[in-house]
Amino acid sequence: MNRIASAVDFLGLKKSIVAVLAMAILVGLGEHMAERFLPLYLGLLGGGALSIGLLNGLDNLLSALYSFPGGYLSDRLGYKRALLLFNLFAMIGFLLVIFAPSWYVVIIGALFFISWSAISLPATMEAVSSILPRTKRTMGVTMHSMVRRIPMAAGPLIGGALISAYGVQTGVRIAFVIAFAVAGVSALLQQVMITAPVQAKRMVHLHPWHTLRQMSPALRNLLVSDILIRFCEQIPYAFVVIWCVELNGLSALRFGVLTAIEMVTAMLVYIPVAYLADKGTKKPFVVTTFAFFTLFPLALLGARSFWMMVLAFILRGMKEFGEPTRKALIMDLAPEDSKAIMFGAYYLVRDTIVSLAAFGGALLWSPSTAERLVDISGCGQALLPWFRHVASPTTTLLTSCAFGVLGTLYFALFGKNVQACPAPDTSTR
């Protein structure tokens, strides 16, 4: 019994944290079980490629835009009530899909649930920051990152089984019924298990520029370096599978094995790193994870066999080395009375800017891709000869690595660990 209590304390598993983790599993299960198969459902309902493209575009756009209002509502209402509200929003979207089998209603419903993770993340991070003492925050964020991978793996398996058994239309609607039910269970667990202080309504500004002006220089430096690192990640992101399968002859099954190796590597490093980061300074762990981001495109460039790619994907998994630590550092560097909205503003700026990286990767990958993008957009004619000359997979991977070097060096030189005068931690929950 003492060992169990020690393990619970080591992992920071207070009752309120367990409720937050249960929410991530239950709502995430519904999200990944049903949402993953929406393109099939939209096609069956007659939406065609346009509706599928619209769904994908909304997912990327809303992931960037939802984080700030998510942080605003968390600071304004308190994280407990905000999490309940976000669950109810997702449930409304699920109901629309269940009862209105029309592709445009499905798109409207998706507005409520498609980026649930993005809108709820600031409130989740504020909950972890408030419930756990500073010496356990990285562990709390790490446990959240780990359990989120459970529905990522299990959800598509359940959804696929339902479609195999009942067909696309019925199977997807059953998946959304289950998603609605588990989201309801999650909402109940939140209200029963999460212990949150009664808060007066905090006056926070909905305008993001006001929040960004309050951002400390230390947090601003982390944001700049993080944007550079995400350019490193996203420039080649969509083309990694093409590099492995089409250019180097791997089977789809072997690429799936590489992805599994990446996930297992990430999960193996989470808890040891969180323990060490909570014991000391966080900066070295963030610098290290930025270095792993930077090394992956170089390793991939040199990987021409399956076993060399295994090593490259182990490196890719190691990029999670300090990711929970980075999120915990954001909360450490954010003002004590507006942590969630600052977290949301950070992600709003980062993800909006980084969304351009995917287009940059397409321009750099091949001359034909650059020509098509220029023809569609009507822009960049002057640069087209240059792209025709330099665009290639090698250029894409080397450019990615260059952004990684810039981001890593920037944070190594200018990054800080904590606020100059952190507020005393009085949490006892």
KEDODREN-188456 format. One record per atom (N, C-alpha, C): z, y, x; residue in three letters. Coordinates in steps of 0.2 Angstrom, whole numbers, plus 5000, padded with zeros to 4 digits. Layout:
N
ZYXala
...
***
This chain:
429
500049945004met
500050005000met
500050065004met
500450065010asn
500450125014asn
499750135018asn
499450075019arg
498750085022arg
498250115017arg
498350095011ile
497850125006ile
498050205005ile
498650225005ala
498850295005ala
498650335011ala
498650295017ser
498450335023ser
497750345022ser
497350295020ala
496650295019ala
496450355015ala
496750355009val
496650405004val
496750475007val
497350485010asp
497450545014asp
496950565019asp
496750515023phe
496250525028phe
495650555026phe
495450525020leu
494750545017leu
494850605012leu
495450635011gly
495550685007gly
495450675000gly
495550614997leu
495450594991leu
495950614986leu
496050674985lys
496550694980lys
496250684973lys
496650684968lys
496350664961lys
495850714959lys
495850774960ser
495350824958ser
494750814962ser
494750794969ile
494150774973ile
493850714970ile
494250664968val
493950604965val
493550624959val
493750664955ala
493450684949ala
492750724951ala
492750764956val
492150794958val
491650744961val
491950694965leu
491450644967leu
491150604962leu
491550584957ala
491350544951ala
490850584947ala
490850654947met
490350694944met
489750684948met
489750684954ala
489150684958ala
488750614957ala
489150564957ile
488850494955ile
488550494948ile
488950514943leu
488750494936leu
488150544934leu
488250604936val
487650654934val
487050634938val
487250624945gly
486650614949gly
486350544947gly
486650494945leu
486350434942leu
485850444937leu
486050484932gly
485650504926gly
485050544929gly
485150594933glu
484650634936glu
484150594940glu
484350544944his
483850504948his
483550444944his
483950424939met
483650364935met
483150384931met
483150444928ala
482650474923ala
482150514926ala
482350564930glu
481950614932glu
481350594937glu
481550534941arg
481050514946arg
480450484942arg
480450464936phe
479950434932phe
479550484927phe
479850544927leu
479550594923leu
478750604924leu
478450604930pro
477750614930pro
477350554926pro
477650494926leu
477350444922leu
477350454915leu
477950484913tyr
478050494906tyr
477650554904tyr
477550604908leu
477150664906leu
476450644905leu
476150604910gly
475450574909gly
475350544903gly
475850504901leu
475750464895leu
475750504889leu
476150564889leu
476150604883leu
475550654883leu
475050644888gly
474450694888gly
474550754892gly
475050764896gly
475150824900gly
474650824906gly
474450774908gly
473950774914gly
474250794920gly
473750804925ala
473950824932ala
474350894932ala
474150944927leu
474351004927leu
475151004925leu
475350964920ser
476050964919ser
476450934925ser
476150884928ile
476550854934ile
476550904939ile
476050944941gly
476150994946gly
476651044944gly
476651064937leu
477051114935leu
477851094936leu
477951024934leu
478550994935leu
478851004943leu
478350984947asn
478550984954asn
478651054957asn
478251104954gly
478351174956gly
478951194954gly
479151184948leu
479851204945leu
480351174949leu
480351114951asp
480851084955asp
481051124961asp
480451134965asn
480551174971asn
480851244970asn
480551284965leu
480651344963leu
481451354961leu
481551314956leu
482251314953leu
482851294958leu
482651254963ser
483151234968ser
483351294972ser
482851334973ala
483051404977ala
483351454972ala
483151464966leu
483351514962leu
484051494958leu
484151434957tyr
484751414953tyr
485451424957tyr
485351424964ser
486051424968ser
486451484967ser
486051544966phe
486451604966phe
486751614959phe
486451604953pro
486851604947pro
487351554946pro
487251494950gly
487751444950gly
488351464953gly
488351504959gly
488851534962gly
489251584958gly
488751624955tyr
489051684951tyr
489551654945tyr
489251604942leu
489651574936leu
490251544939leu
490251514945ser
490851484947ser
491351534949ser
491151584952asp
491651634954asp
491951674948asp
491451684943arg
491651714937arg
492051674932arg
491951614931leu
492251574926leu
492851524929leu
492751514936gly
493151464939gly
492751404940gly
492851364945tyr
492451304946tyr
492451254941tyr
493051244938lys
493151194933lys
492751204927lys
492751264924arg
492351284918arg
491651284920arg
491451314926ala
490751314928ala
490451244928ala
490851194931leu
490551124932leu
490451094925leu
490951114920leu
490851084913leu
490251114910leu
490151184911leu
489551214908leu
488851184911leu
488851174918phe
488251144921phe
488151074918phe
488651034917asn
488550974914asn
488250974907asn
488551024903leu
488251034896leu
487551054896leu
487351094901phe
486651114901phe
486251054903phe
486451014907ala
486050954909ala
485950914903ala
486450904899met
486450864893met
486050894888met
485950954887ile
485450984882ile
484750964884ile
484650974891gly
483950954893gly
483850874892gly
484350834893phe
484250764891phe
484050754884phe
484450784880leu
484250784872leu
483550804870leu
483350854873leu
482650874872leu
482150824873leu
482250794879val
481750744881val
481850684876val
482450664874ile
482550604870ile
482250614863ile
482350674860phe
482150684853phe
481450714852phe
481150744857ala
480550774857ala
480050754862ala
479650694860pro
479150664865pro
478550704865pro
478550764868ser
478050804869ser
478050834876ser
477450834879trp
477550854887trp
477750924888trp
477650974883tyr
477851044885tyr
478551044883tyr
478851004878val
479551004877val
479950974883val
479650924886val
479950894892val
479950944897val
479450984898ile
479551034904ile
480051084902ile
480151104896ile
480651144894ile
481351114895ile
481451054893gly
482051014894gly
482251014902gly
481651004906ala
481750994913ala
482051064916ala
481951114913leu
482251184915leu
483051174915leu
483351134911phe
484051124910phe
484351074915phe
483951024917phe
484250974922phe
483950964928phe
483250984929ile
482950964935ile
483250984942ile
483551044942ser
483951064948ser
484651064947ser
484951014943trp
485651014942trp
486051014949trp
485850984954ser
486150984960ser
486251054963ser
485651084963ala
485651154966ala
486151204962ala
486151204956ile
486551254952ile
487251234952ile
487451164953ser
488151144953ser
488451144960ser
488051144966leu
488251144972leu
488751194974leu
488651264973pro
489151314975pro
489851304971pro
489851284965ala
490451264962ala
490751204965ala
490351154967thr
490651094970thr
490951114977thr
490651154981met
490951174987met
491551224986met
491551264981glu
492151304980glu
492751254978glu
492551204974ala
493151154972ala
493451124978ala
492951104982val
493251064989val
493651114993val
493351174993ser
493751224997ser
494451244995ser
494451244988ser
495051264985ser
495551204984ser
495351144983ile
495751094982ile
496051064989ile
495651064994leu
495851035001leu
496051095005leu
496551075010pro
496751125015pro
496151135020pro
496151185024arg
495551195029arg
495451135033arg
496051105035thr
495951045040thr
495650985037thr
495450985030lys
495150935027lys
494550955023lys
494251015024arg
493651035020arg
493050995023arg
492950985029thr
492350955031thr
492350885029thr
492950855029met
492950785026met
492850785019met
493050835015gly
492850835008gly
492150845007gly
491850885010val
491050895010val
490750835012val
490950805017thr
490650735019thr
490650685014thr
491250675011met
491350625005met
490850645000met
490750704998his
490250724993his
489550704995his
489350725002ser
488750705004ser
488550635004ser
489050595005met
489050515005met
488950494998met
489350514994val
489250484987val
488650504983val
488350564985arg
487750584982arg
487150534984arg
487250494989arg
486750444991arg
486750384987arg
487350374983ile
487350314979ile
486850314973ile
486850374969pro
486350374964pro
485650384966pro
485550414972met
484850414975met
484550344976met
485050304978ala
484750234979ala
484750194972ala
485350194968ala
485350154962ala
484950184956ala
484950244956gly
484550274950gly
483850254949gly
483450254954pro
482750234953pro
482650154952pro
483150124955leu
483150044953leu
483250034946leu
483750064943ile
483950054936ile
483350084931ile
483050144933gly
482550174929gly
481950124930gly
481750104936gly
481150054936gly
481249994932gly
481849964932ala
482049904928ala
481949914921ala
482149974918leu
482049994911leu
481349994910leu
480950024914ile
480250034913ile
479849964913ile
480049924917ser
479749854918ser
479949814912ser
480549824909ala
480749794903ala
480449814896ala
480349884896tyr
480249914889tyr
479549954889tyr
479249964895gly
478650004895gly
478850074897gly
478350124899val
478550184902val
478850234896val
478550234890gln
478850284885gln
479550264883gln
479650204881thr
480350184879thr
480850174885thr
480550154890gly
481050144896gly
481250214898gly
480850264899val
481050334901val
481550364896val
481450354889arg
481850384884arg
482550344885arg
482550284886ile
483250244886ile
483550274892ile
483250284898ala
483550304904ala
483850374903ala
483550414899phe
483850484897phe
484450474892phe
484450424888val
485050414884val
485550394888val
485450354893ile
486050334898ile
486250394902ile
485750434904ala
485950494908ala
486350544904ala
486250554897phe
486650594893phe
487350564892phe
487350494891ala
488050464891ala
488450474897ala
488150464903val
488550464909val
488750534911val
488350584909ala
488550654910ala
489050674905ala
489150644899gly
489650654895gly
490350624898gly
490250564900val
490850534904val
491150584910val
490650604913ser
490750654919ser
491150714917ser
490950744911ala
491250804908ala
491950794906ala
492050734903leu
492750714901leu
493250704908leu
492950674913leu
493350664919leu
493550724922leu
493050774922gln
493150834925gln
493750874922gln
493750874915gln
494250914912gln
494950874912gln
494950814913val
495550774913val
495850774920val
495450764925met
495750754932met
495750814936met
495250864935ile
495250914940ile
495850964938ile
496250984943thr
496851024942thr
496651094945thr
496451144941ala
496251204944ala
496751264942ala
496851314946pro
497351364944pro
497051404938pro
497451434934val
497251484929val
497051544932val
496451564932gln
496151624936gln
496051684931gln
496151744933ala
495951794929ala
495151804931ala
494751834926lys
494051834927lys
493951884933lys
493551854938arg
493451894944arg
492851944943arg
492852004946met
492252044945met
491852034951met
491351994949val
490751984954val
490152004952val
489752034957his
489052064955his
488552004954his
488152014949leu
487551964948leu
487051984953leu
486952044955his
486352064959his
486452034966his
486051994969pro
486151954975pro
486152004981pro
485852064981trp
485852104986trp
486552134988trp
486952144982his
487652164983his
488052114987his
487952054985thr
488251994988thr
488051994996thr
487451994997leu
487151995004leu
487452045008leu
487552105005arg
487852155009arg
488552145012arg
488852095008gln
489552085010gln
489552025015gln
489051995016met
488951935021met
489251965028met
489651925031ser
489951935037ser
489351925043ser
489351965048pro
488851955054pro
488851875056pro
489451845056ala
489451775058ala
489051735053ala
489151745047leu
488851705042leu
488051715042leu
487851785043arg
487151805043arg
486851765049arg
487251765055asn
486951725061asn
486751655059asn
487251625056leu
487151555053leu
486551545049leu
486451595044leu
485951595040leu
485251595043leu
485251645048val
484551655052val
484451595056val
484851565059ser
484751505063ser
484551445058ser
484951435052asp
484751385048asp
484051395045asp
483851455044ile
483151465041ile
482651435046ile
482751455053leu
482351435058leu
482351355058leu
482951325058ile
482951255058ile
482651215052ile
482651245046arg
482351225040arg
481551225041arg
481351275044phe
480651285046phe
480451225050phe
480851205055cys
480751145059cys
480651085055cys
481151075050glu
481151015046glu
480551015041glu
480351075038gln
479951075032gln
479151075034gln
479051105040ile
478351115042ile
477951045042ile
478250995045pro
477950925045pro
478150875039pro
478650905035tyr
478950855031tyr
478550815027tyr
478050845023ala
477650805019ala
477150755023ala
477050775029phe
476550735033phe
476850675037phe
477450675037val
477750615041val
477550545039val
477450535032val
477250475030val
476450465032val
476050515032ile
475350515034ile
475350495041ile
475750525045trp
475750515052trp
475950435054trp
476450415050cys
476650345051cys
476150295048cys
475950305042val
475550255038val
474750255040val
474450315039glu
473750325040glu
473550335047glu
473950375051leu
473650385058leu
473950335063leu
474450295061asn
474750245066asn
474750175063asn
474450165057gly
474350095054gly
474950065052gly
475550095050leu
476150065048leu
476050045040leu
476249985038ser
476249975031ser
476750015027ser
476650025020ala
477150065016ala
477850025017ala
477849965017leu
478449925017leu
478849945024leu
478549945029arg
478849965036arg
479050045035arg
478650085032phe
478950155031phe
479550155027phe
479550115022gly
480150105018gly
480750085022gly
480650035027val
481150015032val
481450075036val
480950115038leu
481150175043leu
481550225039leu
481350235032thr
481850275028thr
482550255027thr
482550185026ala
483250155025ala
483650165032ala
483250155038ile
483650165044ile
483950235045ile
483550285043glu
483750355043glu
484350365039glu
484350335032met
484950345028met
485550305031met
485450245033val
486050215036val
486350245042val
485950275046thr
486150315052thr
486550375050thr
486350405045ala
486650465042ala
487350445040ala
487450395036met
488050375033met
488550355038met
488250325044leu
488750295049leu
489050355053leu
488750415053val
489050465057val
489450515053val
489350515046tyr
489750565042tyr
490450565044tyr
490850515042ile
491550515043ile
491850525049ile
491650495055pro
491850515061pro
491750585063pro
491150615062val
491050685063val
491550725059val
491550715053ala
492050755049ala
492750755051ala
492950695053tyr
493650695056tyr
493750735062tyr
493250735067leu
493250775073leu
493150845072leu
492750865067ala
492650935066ala
493250965062ala
493550935058asp
494150965055asp
494750975060asp
494750935065lys
495250935070lys
495150995075lys
494551025076gly
494451075080gly
493851125078gly
493451155083thr
492951205081thr
492351165078thr
492051195073lys
491451175070lys
490851185073lys
490751235077lys
490151265080lys
489851205084lys
490151165089pro
489751125093pro
489451065088pro
489751045083phe
489450995078phe
488751025075phe
488851095073val
488251125070val
487651125075val
487851145081val
487351155087val
487051085088val
487451035088thr
487150965089thr
486650945084thr
486850955078thr
486450935072thr
485750975072thr
485851035074phe
485151075075phe
484751045081phe
485051025086ala
484650995091ala
484350925089ala
484650885085phe
484350825082phe
483750845078phe
483850895073phe
483250925070phe
482650935074phe
482750975080thr
482250995085thr
481950935088thr
482350885090leu
482050825094leu
481650775089leu
481750775083phe
481350725079phe
480650735079phe
480350795078pro
479550805079pro
479350785086pro
479650795091leu
479450775098leu
479450695098leu
480050665095ala
480050595096ala
479450565091ala
479350595086leu
478850565081leu
478150575085leu
478050625088leu
477450645092leu
477250585097leu
477850565100gly
477750505105gly
477750435102gly
477850435096ala
477950365093ala
477350335090ala
477050285094arg
476450255092arg
476550185090arg
477150155090ser
477250095088ser
477850095083ser
477950035079phe
478450035075phe
479150045078phe
479250015084trp
479950015087trp
480050085090trp
479550115092met
479650185094met
479850235088met
479550215082met
479650255076met
480350245074met
480650175075val
481350165073val
481750215077val
481650225083leu
482050265087leu
481950335085leu
481350355083ala
481250425080ala
481650435073ala
481650385069phe
482050395063phe
482750385063phe
482950355069ile
483750355070ile
483950425072ile
483450465076leu
483550535077leu
483550575071leu
483150555066arg
483050595060arg
483750585056arg
483950525056gly
484650515053gly
485150555056gly
485150565062met
485650595066met
485650675064met
485150695061lys
485150765059lys
485750785054lys
485950725051glu
486550735046glu
487150745050glu
487150735056phe
487750735061phe
488250795059phe
487950855058gly
488450905057gly
488250945050gly
487850915046glu
487650945040glu
488250965035glu
488750915034pro
489350935030pro
489750985033pro
489750985040thr
490151035044thr
489851105043thr
489151105043arg
488851165042arg
489051195035arg
489051155030lys
489251175023lys
489951205023lys
490351165026ala
491051185027ala
491151245030ala
490751265036leu
490751325039leu
490551385035leu
490051375031ile
489851425026ile
490451445022ile
490851395019met
491451415015met
491951445019met
492051425026asp
492551455030asp
492351535031asp
491751545032leu
491451615034leu
491351655028leu
491351625022ala
491351665016ala
491951705014ala
491951765010pro
492551795008pro
492951755004pro
493651755004glu
494051715000glu
493951714993glu
493851774990asp
493751794983asp
493051784980asp
492651764984ser
491951754982ser
491551704985ser
491851644987lys
491551594991lys
490951564987lys
490951544981ala
490451514977ala
489851554977ala
489851624975ile
489351664975ile
489051674981ile
489451684987met
489151694993met
488751624995met
489051574994phe
488651504995phe
487951504992phe
487951524985gly
487351534981gly
486851574984gly
487151634986ala
486651684989ala
486351664996ala
486751625000tyr
486551595006tyr
485951555005tyr
486051505000tyr
485551454998tyr
484951494995tyr
485051544991leu
484451574988leu
483951604993leu
484251644998val
483851675003val
483551615008val
483951565010arg
483651515014arg
483051475011arg
483251455005asp
482751405002asp
482051444999asp
482151504997thr
481551544995thr
481151565001thr
481451575007ile
481051595013ile
480751525016ile
481151475016val
480851405019val
480351375014val
480251395008ser
479751365004ser
479051385007ser
479051435011leu
478351455014leu
478151405019leu
478651365022ala
478551315027ala
478051265026ala
478051235019ala
477651185017ala
476951205018ala
476751275016phe
476151295016phe
475851305024phe
476351325028gly
476251325035gly
476051265038gly
476351215036gly
476251145038gly
475551125036gly
475351135030ala
474651115028ala
474151155031ala
474251215033leu
473751255037leu
473651225044leu
474251205047leu
474251185054leu
473951105055leu
474051065049trp
473950995050trp
473150975051trp
472751015048ser
472050995049ser
471551055047ser
470951065051pro
470551115049pro
470351115042pro
470151055039ser
469951055032ser
470451075027ser
471051055028thr
471651085024thr
471651155024thr
471651185030ala
471651265031ala
471051295027ala
470451265028glu
469851295024glu
469951295016glu
470251235014arg
470351225007arg
470851285004arg
471451285008leu
471951335006leu
471651405006leu
471251425011val
470951495012val
470451505006val
470051455004asp
469651454998asp
470051464992asp
470551424991ile
470951434985ile
471251504984ile
471551524990ser
471951584989ser
471551644990ser
470951644993gly
470551704995gly
470851745000gly
471351715004cys
471651755009cys
471651715016cys
471651755021gly
471651725028gly
471051705031gly
470451745028gln
469851725031gln
469751745038gln
470051795040ala
470051815047ala
470351765052ala
470851735050leu
471251685054leu
470851615054leu
470451605049leu
470151535048leu
469851505055leu
469451545059pro
469151515065pro
469751495069pro
470251525070trp
470851505074trp
471151445071trp
471251435065phe
471451375062phe
471051315063phe
470351325063arg
469851275064arg
469951245071arg
470151295076his
470151275083his
470751235085his
471351255082val
471951235084val
472351185079val
472151185073ala
472451145068ala
472351065069ala
472951035070ser
472950955071ser
473650935070ser
473850865069pro
474450845069pro
474950865075pro
474650865081thr
475050875087thr
475250955086thr
474850995084thr
474951065083thr
475551075078thr
475551035073thr
476051045068thr
476751025070thr
476750965074leu
477350935076leu
477650985082leu
477251015086leu
477451055092leu
477651125089leu
477351145084thr
477551205081thr
478251195077thr
478351145074ser
478951125071ser
479551125076ser
479451095082cys
479851085087cys
480051155090cys
479551205090ala
479651265093ala
480151305088ala
480051305082phe
480551335077phe
481251305078phe
481351235079gly
481951205081gly
482351235087gly
481951245092val
482151265098val
482451335097val
482051385093leu
482351445092leu
482951445088leu
482951405083gly
483551405078gly
484151375082gly
484051325086thr
484651305090thr
484951355095thr
484451385099leu
484651435104leu
485051495101leu
484751515095tyr
485051575091tyr
485751555089tyr
485851495086phe
486551485084phe
487051475090phe
486751435095ala
487151425101ala
487351495105ala
486951545104leu
487151605107leu
487551655103leu
487351655096phe
487651705092phe
488151675087phe
488151605086gly
488551575080gly
489251585082gly
489651595076lys
490351595077lys
490651535073lys
491351525074asn
491651465071asn
491951485064asn
492451535064val
492751555058val
492851635058val
493051655052gln
493151725051gln
493651755057gln
493651815058ala
494151845063ala
494851845060ala
494851855054cys
495551855051cys
495551805045cys
495551745045pro
495551705039pro
496151705035pro
496051705029ala
496651705024ala
497051645025ala
497751655024pro
498151595025pro
498051545019pro
498051475021asp
497951425016asp
498551405012asp
498551415006thr
499151405002thr
499051344997thr
498451314998ser
498251254993ser
498751204994ser
499051184988thr
499451124988thr
499151064983thr
498551074980arg
498351034976arg
498050974979arg
***
